[in-house]
């Protein structure tokens, strides 16, 4: 586990922040002048003319492009355990959305501030600081349920429709730049479009109306109940933030400024829950372990994190003890005290044989002390106990590659991703394993998928051309590569036409 590096500077930092705060609004507003682009067969039955603003394809392009910019700027946490956890909690809530047409992707933004946001296409981000600010897993699930509800209730599209007369020309330029950048792979085009949009009159982040917030609360509470979380987690978190910091002024967290909380709103939520009986709901172990990983990453030094975790062990809140013990083992490894870390992980693994994190930590400590054979043995045992677990398989593949067992790393990663949809970074790891194993054609194919997931259609196309140029391809490989190349080229053609149309 590596601690975070310093925050990006220059254009990357400017781009990431401007996109996070404004690009969602600008990009979405850019298409309001052309409602004919919407596919009427895909419109949700909400009864609002705002449904004609965006097609699902346009939402996906915009959301994916903004997410890619955040990721490329180093704002998205790539830690596999954190990624797996936030996705599992988010999908548990989203699984109860009535409209199955919505597809969600959840991610953690590497920022200590307290905030969360929803992007077009179902991309929902949560700041690492918000996760640390919650006291229970139900509070975190409440935030996710609230953001999910903003998406499913089409609040963004309805806000766009309400402002459709504003700066049409500039808005069209903005979306054209984003689409063209996605098609050509030229990030400078996207940056230029975002920078130009800063001068527009409408440059404030969407502040949802009071009605939107009440509706997101109501729908979100229903999702929490259906998901088995404590629905009180939502008002509990909002109330705690409001009480500690106030709902007005610069000192309020970003979340409260973009999702204003009032006394009446909290009271109404409490009243709505008054007739609902909720059994005891406890936070999962994954919640405590994830918070420990984030706490270590957010600490200025591992020494401070170690002190914090040891103090947690002295607290009366025993539910936090397992997270504290895990944090201590991680911090010891960060300090280079691998023998102590190995002992700590060994103790945890013996006491909690069903927790995957401890096997990965123990194996990493074994490798750090020079016991590579023991590390691989631990990984093999864990893989038998927890087959196709994503973080475990990723770490196992890394250990195999470090020991030059590249063919096996390629095999287990391919087996995993044939069953579990991978992220872009995970596909890149698969490409590296294939390349190291000498499977050059497959490596190019995987890199094409990596660029495709990243929104760079040009690079995806180029990688497939390289794959088709490798001598000795079998008929199945040729057919697969050619079919994928044809799909990408067709999509590029459609996107280029749309981008040119919007830029006229």
C-alpha positions in Angstrom: 0.0 0.0 0.0 1.4 3.3 -1.0 0.5 6.7 0.5 -0.7 9.4 -1.7 1.7 11.7 -3.5 1.5 15.5 -3.5 -1.6 17.0 -5.3 -1.3 17.8 -9.0 -0.4 21.3 -9.9 -0.6 23.5 -13.0 -3.1 22.8 -15.7 -3.9 19.3 -14.3 -5.0 20.7 -11.0 -6.9 23.6 -12.6 -8.6 21.2 -15.0 -9.7 18.8 -12.3 -11.1 21.5 -10.0 -12.8 23.4 -12.8 -14.3 20.2 -14.2 -15.5 19.1 -10.8 -17.2 22.4 -10.0 -18.4 23.6 -13.4 -18.0 21.3 -16.3 -20.9 19.1 -15.5 -23.2 22.1 -15.7 -21.6 23.6 -18.8 -21.5 20.3 -20.7 -25.0 19.4 -19.9 -26.4 22.8 -20.8 -24.6 22.7 -24.1 -27.2 20.4 -25.6 -30.4 22.1 -24.6 -30.7 23.9 -27.9 -31.0 20.7 -29.8 -33.7 18.5 -28.2 -34.1 16.6 -31.5 -30.9 14.7 -30.6 -32.8 12.8 -27.8 -34.1 9.3 -28.5 -37.8 9.5 -27.5 -37.9 5.7 -27.0 -35.4 6.0 -24.1 -37.1 8.7 -22.1 -38.1 7.9 -18.5 -41.7 8.3 -17.6 -41.4 11.3 -15.2 -43.7 13.6 -17.1 -41.2 16.5 -17.6 -40.2 18.1 -20.8 -36.7 18.1 -19.4 -36.5 14.5 -20.4 -35.8 15.5 -24.0 -32.6 17.4 -23.0 -30.1 14.5 -23.1 -29.8 11.0 -24.6 -28.2 8.3 -22.5 -25.3 8.2 -25.0 -24.7 11.9 -24.5 -24.8 11.5 -20.7 -22.3 8.6 -20.9 -19.9 10.7 -23.0 -20.0 13.7 -20.7 -19.8 11.7 -17.5 -17.0 9.4 -18.7 -15.0 12.4 -20.0 -15.3 14.3 -16.7 -14.4 11.2 -14.7 -11.4 10.5 -17.0 -10.2 14.1 -16.4 -10.5 13.6 -12.7 -8.6 10.3 -12.8 -5.9 11.6 -15.1 -5.3 14.6 -12.8 -4.7 12.1 -9.9 -7.9 13.0 -8.1 -9.5 9.5 -8.1 -8.2 7.0 -5.6 -6.9 3.9 -7.4 -6.4 1.8 -4.2 -8.2 -1.5 -5.1 -9.6 -2.2 -1.6 -11.1 1.3 -1.4 -12.4 1.0 -5.0 -14.0 -2.3 -4.3 -15.6 -1.1 -1.1 -17.2 2.1 -2.3 -18.5 0.2 -5.4 -20.0 -2.5 -3.3 -21.9 -0.1 -1.0 -23.0 2.0 -3.9 -24.2 -0.9 -6.0 -26.0 -2.4 -2.9 -28.1 0.8 -2.8 -28.4 1.3 -6.6 -29.7 -2.3 -7.0 -33.0 -1.1 -5.5 -33.5 1.6 -8.1 -36.8 0.9 -9.9 -35.6 2.1 -13.3 -33.1 -0.5 -14.3 -31.9 1.6 -17.2 -29.6 3.6 -14.9 -26.0 2.2 -14.6 -23.9 3.6 -11.8 -20.2 3.8 -11.1 -18.9 4.9 -7.7 -15.5 6.2 -6.9 -13.6 8.1 -4.2 -12.0 11.4 -4.8 -8.6 12.0 -3.1 -9.7 15.2 -1.3 -9.9 15.7 2.5 -12.9 18.0 2.1 -16.5 16.9 2.9 -18.3 16.6 -0.4 -20.0 14.2 -2.8 -21.5 14.7 -6.3 -23.3 13.0 -9.2 -22.1 13.3 -12.8 -24.1 12.5 -15.9 -24.2 8.8 -16.9 -24.4 7.7 -13.3 -20.9 8.5 -12.2 -21.0 9.3 -8.4 -17.9 10.6 -6.5 -17.4 10.8 -2.8 -14.5 12.7 -1.3 -12.3 10.8 1.1 -12.9 13.4 3.7 -16.6 12.7 3.7 -16.0 9.0 4.3 -13.9 9.9 7.4 -16.5 12.4 8.5 -19.2 9.7 8.7 -19.7 7.7 11.9 -21.6 4.7 10.5 -21.8 2.9 7.3 -25.5 3.8 7.1 -24.5 7.5 7.1 -22.2 6.9 4.1 -25.0 4.9 2.3 -27.3 7.8 3.0 -25.1 10.2 1.1 -24.8 7.7 -1.8 -28.6 7.2 -1.8 -29.2 10.9 -1.9 -26.8 11.3 -4.9 -28.3 8.3 -6.7 -31.8 9.9 -6.3 -30.6 13.2 -7.9 -29.7 11.0 -10.9 -32.8 8.9 -11.1 -35.1 11.8 -10.6 -33.4 13.6 -13.5 -32.8 16.7 -11.4 -29.8 17.8 -13.5 -31.8 17.6 -16.7 -34.7 19.4 -15.2 -32.4 22.2 -14.1 -30.9 22.4 -17.6 -34.4 22.7 -19.1 -35.2 25.5 -16.7 -32.2 27.5 -17.9 -32.4 26.6 -21.6 -32.4 30.2 -22.8 -29.0 31.1 -21.4 -25.8 31.5 -23.5 -26.8 28.9 -26.1 -23.8 29.5 -28.4 -21.2 29.2 -25.6 -22.9 26.1 -24.3 -22.8 24.5 -27.7 -19.1 25.3 -28.0 -18.5 23.7 -24.6 -20.1 20.3 -25.4 -18.5 20.3 -28.9 -15.1 20.7 -27.2 -15.7 17.8 -24.8 -17.0 15.5 -27.5 -14.2 16.4 -29.9 -11.6 15.8 -27.2 -13.1 12.5 -26.4 -13.0 11.5 -30.0 -9.6 12.8 -30.9 -7.9 12.1 -27.5 -6.7 15.7 -27.4 -7.1 16.8 -23.8 -6.1 20.3 -24.6 -9.3 20.6 -26.6 -11.3 19.7 -23.5 -9.2 22.0 -21.3 -9.8 24.8 -23.8 -13.5 24.3 -23.8 -13.6 24.2 -20.0 -11.5 27.4 -19.7 -13.7 29.2 -22.3 -16.8 28.2 -20.4 -15.5 29.9 -17.3 -16.4 33.3 -18.8 -20.0 32.4 -19.3 -22.7 34.0 -17.2 -23.9 30.7 -15.9 -20.7 29.5 -14.1 -22.0 28.4 -10.7 -22.3 24.7 -9.8 -25.9 23.4 -9.8 -27.6 24.2 -6.5 -30.6 21.9 -6.5 -33.8 23.5 -5.5 -35.5 22.9 -2.2 -38.0 20.6 -4.0 -35.2 18.6 -5.5 -33.5 18.1 -2.1 -36.7 17.0 -0.5 -37.4 14.6 -3.3 -33.8 13.2 -3.2 -34.3 12.7 0.6 -37.6 10.9 0.2 -36.4 8.6 -2.6 -33.1 8.0 -1.0 -34.7 6.9 2.3 -36.7 4.3 0.3 -33.5 3.0 -1.2 -31.8 2.8 2.2 -34.7 0.8 3.7 -34.8 -1.5 0.7 -31.0 -2.0 0.9 -31.0 -3.0 4.6 -29.3 0.2 5.9 -30.6 2.3 8.7 -32.5 5.1 6.9 -31.8 7.4 9.9 -28.2 7.5 8.6 -29.1 10.2 6.1 -30.6 12.8 8.5 -28.0 11.8 11.1 -25.2 12.8 8.9 -26.8 16.0 7.6 -27.7 17.0 11.1 -24.2 16.4 12.5 -22.6 18.5 9.7 -25.1 21.3 10.2 -24.7 21.3 14.0 -21.0 21.3 13.9 -20.3 23.8 11.2 -23.6 25.7 10.5 -25.4 25.7 7.2 -24.3 29.2 6.2 -20.9 30.9 5.6 -17.6 29.9 4.1 -16.8 27.6 7.0 -19.6 25.1 6.0 -18.4 22.0 4.2 -18.8 22.0 0.4 -21.5 19.3 0.7 -23.7 21.7 2.7 -23.2 24.5 0.3 -24.3 22.4 -2.7 -26.9 20.4 -0.8 -28.3 23.1 1.6 -29.7 21.5 4.8 -32.4 23.4 6.7 -34.0 22.7 10.1 -37.3 22.1 8.4 -35.8 19.6 5.9 -34.2 17.6 8.7 -37.4 17.7 10.7 -39.5 16.5 7.8 -37.1 13.6 7.2 -37.3 12.6 10.8 -41.1 12.8 10.7 -41.1 10.6 7.6 -39.1 8.0 9.5 -41.1 8.2 12.7 -43.5 5.5 11.7 -40.9 3.1 10.3 -39.5 0.4 12.6 -35.8 -0.2 11.9 -33.9 -3.1 13.5 -30.3 -2.8 14.7 -28.0 -2.2 11.8 -24.2 -2.4 12.3 -21.5 -1.2 10.1 -19.6 -3.8 8.1 -16.0 -4.7 8.8 -15.2 -3.3 5.3 -16.3 0.1 6.5 -13.8 0.2 9.3 -11.0 -1.2 7.2 -11.6 1.2 4.4 -11.6 4.2 6.8 -8.3 3.0 8.2 -6.7 2.8 4.7 -8.0 6.3 3.9 -6.9 7.7 7.3 -3.3 6.5 6.6 -3.3 7.9 3.1 -4.6 11.3 4.3 -2.1 11.5 7.2 0.9 13.8 6.7 3.2 11.1 8.0 2.8 7.4 8.9 4.0 8.2 12.4 1.0 10.4 13.0 -1.3 7.8 11.6 0.2 5.2 13.9 -0.3 7.4 16.9 -3.9 7.9 15.9 -4.6 4.2 15.5 -3.1 3.3 18.8 -5.2 6.0 20.5 -8.3 4.3 18.9 -7.4 1.1 20.6 -7.8 2.9 24.0 -11.3 4.2 23.1 -14.5 2.6 24.4 -15.8 2.2 20.9 -14.9 -1.5 20.3 -16.5 -1.4 16.8 -13.5 0.6 15.7 -10.8 -1.6 17.2 -10.5 -4.0 14.2 -10.0 -0.9 12.0 -7.4 0.4 14.4 -5.5 -2.8 14.5 -5.5 -3.0 10.7 -4.3 0.6 10.5 -1.5 -0.1 12.9 -0.3 -3.0 10.7 -0.5 -0.8 7.6 1.3 2.1 9.3 4.1 -0.2 10.5 4.6 -1.4 6.9 4.8 2.2 5.7 7.5 2.9 8.3 9.5 0.0 7.0 9.0 -2.0 10.2 8.0 -5.1 8.2 8.7 -7.8 10.8 6.3 -6.0 13.2 3.8 -5.5 10.4 4.0 -9.2 9.6 3.4 -10.1 13.2 0.4 -7.8 13.4 -1.1 -9.1 10.2 -0.5 -12.7 11.2 -2.4 -12.1 14.5 -5.3 -10.5 12.6 -5.3 -13.3 10.0 -5.5 -16.0 12.7 -8.3 -14.2 14.6 -10.3 -13.3 11.6 -9.9 -15.9 8.9 -12.7 -14.6 6.8 -11.3 -11.2 6.1 -9.4 -10.9 2.8 -7.5 -7.7 3.7 -5.4 -9.5 6.3 -4.2 -12.2 3.9 -3.0 -9.5 1.4 -1.3 -7.5 4.1 0.4 -10.6 5.5 1.7 -11.6 2.1 2.9 -8.1 1.3 4.9 -8.2 4.7 6.3 -11.6 3.8 7.6 -10.3 0.5 9.0 -7.2 2.1 11.0 -9.3 4.5 12.4 -11.4 1.6 10.1 -14.4 1.8 8.8 -14.3 -1.7 8.0 -18.0 -1.7 6.0 -17.6 1.5 4.1 -14.6 0.0 3.1 -16.5 -3.1 2.0 -19.4 -0.9 -0.2 -17.1 1.2 -1.7 -15.6 -2.0 -2.5 -19.0 -3.4 -4.2 -20.1 -0.2 -6.2 -16.9 -0.1 -7.2 -17.3 -3.7 -8.6 -20.7 -3.0 -10.6 -19.3 0.0 -11.8 -16.2 -1.9 -11.8 -17.0 -5.6 -11.9 -14.0 -8.0 -11.8 -11.4 -5.3 -10.7 -8.3 -7.2 -8.2 -6.6 -4.8 -6.7 -10.0 -3.8 -6.2 -11.1 -7.4 -4.7 -7.7 -8.3 -2.1 -8.0 -5.5 -1.5 -11.7 -6.3 -0.8 -10.8 -9.9 1.6 -8.1 -8.9 3.5 -10.6 -6.7 3.6 -13.1 -9.5 5.0 -10.5 -11.9 7.7 -9.4 -9.4 8.7 -13.1 -9.3 8.7 -13.3 -13.2 5.7 -15.7 -13.3 4.1 -13.5 -15.9 2.1 -16.3 -17.7 0.3 -17.1 -14.5 -0.4 -13.4 -13.7 -1.9 -13.1 -17.2 -4.0 -16.2 -16.7 -5.5 -15.2 -13.3 -6.2 -11.6 -14.4 -7.9 -12.8 -17.6 -10.0 -15.3 -15.6 -11.0 -12.5 -13.2 -12.0 -9.9 -15.8 -14.0 -12.5 -17.8 -16.2 -12.7 -14.8 -16.0 -9.2 -13.2 -16.1 -5.9 -15.3 -12.7 -4.3 -14.8 -11.7 -0.6 -14.4 -9.4 1.0 -16.9 -6.4 0.7 -14.5 -7.1 -3.0 -14.0 -7.2 -3.6 -17.8 -3.9 -1.8 -18.1 -2.4 -4.2 -15.5 -3.7 -7.1 -17.6 -2.0 -5.6 -20.7 1.3 -5.3 -18.8 1.1 -8.9 -17.6 0.3 -10.1 -21.2 3.3 -8.1 -22.6 5.6 -9.4 -19.9 4.5 -13.0 -20.7 5.3 -12.5 -24.4 1.6 -12.4 -25.5 2.1 -9.2 -27.6 -1.0 -9.3 -29.7 -3.2 -9.7 -26.6 -1.3 -7.0 -24.9 -2.2 -4.5 -27.7 -5.8 -5.7 -27.6 -6.0 -5.1 -23.8 -4.4 -1.7 -24.2 -7.1 -0.8 -26.8 -9.7 -1.7 -24.1 -7.8 0.4 -21.6 -7.9 3.5 -23.9 -11.6 2.7 -24.7 -12.5 2.7 -21.1 -10.5 6.0 -20.7 -12.4 7.6 -23.5 -9.5 7.8 -26.0 -10.9 6.4 -29.2 -7.9 7.2 -31.3 -5.4 5.4 -29.1 -7.8 2.4 -28.9 -8.0 2.2 -32.6 -4.2 2.5 -33.0 -3.6 -0.3 -30.5 -6.0 -2.7 -32.5 -4.2 -1.8 -35.7 -0.9 -2.8 -34.0 -2.5 -6.0 -32.7 -3.6 -7.0 -36.2 0.0 -6.4 -37.5 1.5 -9.0 -35.2 2.6 -12.1 -37.2 1.1 -15.5 -36.4 -2.4 -14.5 -35.3 -4.9 -17.3 -35.2 -8.3 -16.9 -36.9 -10.2 -16.2 -33.6 -7.8 -13.4 -32.7 -8.1 -11.8 -36.1 -11.9 -11.9 -36.0 -12.0 -10.5 -32.5 -9.6 -7.7 -33.2 -11.3 -6.7 -36.5 -14.8 -6.7 -35.0 -13.6 -4.5 -32.1 -11.9 -2.1 -34.5 -15.0 -1.8 -36.6 -17.1 -1.0 -33.5 -14.7 1.7 -32.4 -14.5 3.3 -35.9 -18.2 3.4 -36.2 -18.5 5.1 -32.8 -15.8 7.6 -33.7 -17.6 8.5 -36.9 -20.9 9.2 -35.0 -19.2 11.2 -32.3 -17.2 13.3 -34.8 -20.4 14.1 -36.7 -22.1 15.2 -33.4 -19.1 17.2 -32.4 -18.9 19.0 -35.7 -22.6 19.7 -35.6 -22.4 21.2 -32.2 -19.4 23.4 -33.0 -21.1 25.0 -36.1 
